[in-house]
Amino acid sequence: MAIWGDDPSTPEIDGAVEGEALSFRLYSPEGESAASVEWIEGEGLYRTDGFARGTLGEVASAPVEWGLAEPYPNPFNPSTTVRFSLAEAAEVRLAVFDLSGREVALLANGWFEAGSFSASWNGESLASGIYLVKLETPSFSATRKATLVR
């Protein structure tokens, strides 16, 4: 499997960074799961022009960490999908804001069990631009950029 590396000539981190630990996630209709890896060759770290080989081991049935993935696709027109994971059950609020701080969409609001989830966002009625997707729980908060392009 090829791993996309970060382009150091841009300010955004848009891929793996030199020395970053490689991890694997498995996606299914039920959600996202983490998989352990036994490294046979290489050290399991991203290296530009490097090589690592391993076998997938045990698959966790629920996420082991909190997370908010980058919306995909991004940039998008007119809809994108936002994935998030919860290490434990929690009250969740997933909202989209414009750069002036005005909430433009509420994607999720309520109690969620531990697991991986996705929400679709359709920006058809909004202007092109950068929007912020924010996940808030009592113990975790994260924000990602989404770019709507017409």
N, C-alpha and C positions, 0 to 999 in steps of 0.2 A: 504494500500500500504506500503510495506517495504521500508525503506530508508537506503541506504548503508552509513555507517560511515567511517571516515578516519582511517587508520591504523597508530597510532602514533609512531610505531617503524620504520617507513620509513621516509625519508626526504620529499617525495612528498606528497602533499595533494591530495588524491585519493577518497574522499568521503566527506560527511557532517561533519562539525566540531562542537563539543560540543557548544551549545548556538546559532548556526547559524539559522537565520530565514528560515523557510520552504516556498518555493514558488512552483508554478505549472505552467508548460508550456504544451500547447496542440499542437500536431503535426498533420498536414494534408498535402495532396499534394500541397496545396497553401502556406505552410510554417508553422512557429511557432507563437503561440500567448500566451500571458500571461493571467492567470485566477486568479481572486480574490478568496479568501477563507474566509469563516466565520467559526471561530473556535468554536466548540461546547464543546470540552473537550481538555484540555491542552492549552498551550500558543502559539503554532505554532512555537516552536523552537526545533531544533534537540537536543535530549537527549539520551545518550547511555542507552539502555534498557527502553526508555521512550515510551509514548503513547500519541497520539493526534488524535482528530477526528474533521472533519469539512465538510462543504458542499461547492462545487464550486459555485461561483457566476458569475459575469459578465466576459466575455471573451473579451480582447482587440483585435481589428482587426489588429493592427500593433504593433510591438515591442515598448516598452516604454524606452528601453535603447539600447546602443550599446553593441555588444558582439561578441566574437569568442569562439565557443565551442571547447572542446577537440575533435580531430579527432576520428571517430568511424568506424570500430574497431581500437583499438590501444593497443598493437602492431598489425601490419597488414602485409599481404602478399597476393598479391602484391598491392591491392588497398584499399583506405580508403575514407571516406566522411568527408568533412569539412563544418560545418554549421556556418553561421554568420548572425547577425541581425543589422539593421540600424534604428536608431530612426528617422532619417530624410534623405531625398535624399542627395546623396554625390558621389563624385568621389572616386572610390574604386580600390585598388590594393591588390590582394591576391596572395602571392608568397610563394614558398618553397625554403629553403636554406639548404645547408649542413653545418656542423660545422665549415668549413673554411670560411663561408660567401659567397660561390658561389651560385648564384641562379640556381636551378635545374629544376624548373617548375613554370609557371605562370598560376594560376588557374582562375583568374578574373582580368579584367582591364577595367575600364570604369565607366560610370555614372549609378548608381542604384537608384531606388526610395526607400523610406522607406519600410521596410519589412524584412522578413526572407528568407534566400537563402542557397543553398548548392552547393558545388562543389566537384566533384570526382577527386581523384588523384591516378594515377597508377604509382607505382615506379618499375615496372617490369625491367627496364633497369638500375636500380641503385643498388649499393651495400647495404648490410645490414648495419644498423646503425641508429643513431638518426638524425632527420631532424627537422628544425624549420619552422613552418607555420606562416607567418606574414600577418596580415591585417592592411592596412594603409588607412586612410581617412584624410582629412584636420583637423578634430577635434578629431580623435580617432586612437589609435594604440594598437595592442595586438599581442602577440606571444604565440604559443602553441607548445609543443614537439610532434613529431610523430616518432614511432620506427618501422622501416622496418626490419622484421625478415625473413630470408630464411629458 
